[in-house]
Amino acid sequence: MARPKKPAPDPVPPTPQRSRLWIVLLLGAIGTAGGVFLLVQAVESKRSKRELERLEGRWQRTDNDADYSLQIQNAAADGPVQVRYFNPQPIPVASAKAEQQGETVQLFVAMSGAGYTGSTYTLTYDAPRDELKGVYFQAPTGQSFDVVFVRAKGPSPSER
């Protein structure tokens, strides 16, 4: 007659010290991953801030003899930015936003005021050439024009 098999012994239950060690190691790994994530975010944020700050200054449109210019301030973080537009007198700016998408820095400016309401600039910063390139949408006519702004030298139109 066959002998009945003995049941396998139960595995040794973990001791409280082992359980705590695993919890500590797990929490340490999570903390390290979180710290690395926050560090990467801080570096990216600092790089983004520097890139957006490159927009600051006065920019002159190159495609005509008129005195169209943008004056950009406070472009230190993704989001609203202070922009003044001149043609050559000040034209009200309804809103302006600067943001970084990957390696690309973009600026969107919407104007208001007689003859300009709904007109917009959608510009991309070309770092190697230090230019703002993009499209001007002229709301009253529904036309769009390719435009380029270069960094201007000298006083702004409001300082003349």
Residue, then its C-alpha position, 0 to 999 in steps of 0.5 A: m500500500a502506498r504511503p500518503k504524501k506528506p504535505a509540503p511545508d508552508p513557506v516561511p512567512p516574512t518577518p516584520q523586518r523583511s516586510r519593512l525592508w521591502i516597503v522602505l526599498l519600494l518607497g525609496a525607488i518611488g522617491t528617487a523616480g519622483g526626484v528625477f522627474l522633478l529635476v528633469q521638469a526643473v531643467e526643462s522649465k529653465r531651458s524653456k524660460r531662457e528660450l522664451e526670454r529670447l523673444e523679448g525686445r523690439w522687432q521690425r517687420t521687413d516686408n514693406d517700408a511702413d513702420y510695423s513693429l512689435q515690442i515684446q516683454n515678460a516672455a519668461a514662461d509659457g502663457p500670456v506675454q506683454v506685447r505692444y504693436f505699432n503701425p507706426q502708432p500703437i494698435p491695441v493688442a487684445s491678447a498675446k501668448a508665447e509657448q515652447q513646443g519641443e524645440t520651437v518657440q511660438l508667439f501668437v498676437a491678436m489685435s483689436g481696435a478700428g481696422y484691426t479687430g480679429s487680425t493676428y500674427t502667428l510667429t515662430y522664432d528662428a533662433p539661428r537667424d534671430e528672426l520671427k517668421g510666420v503669418y499675418f492674418q488681416a481680418p477685415t480683408g480675410q487675407s493672410f500674408d507671410v511676414v518676417f520680423v528682425r530684431a530692431k535697433g534704436p528707440s521704439p516708435s513710442e520713444r521717438 
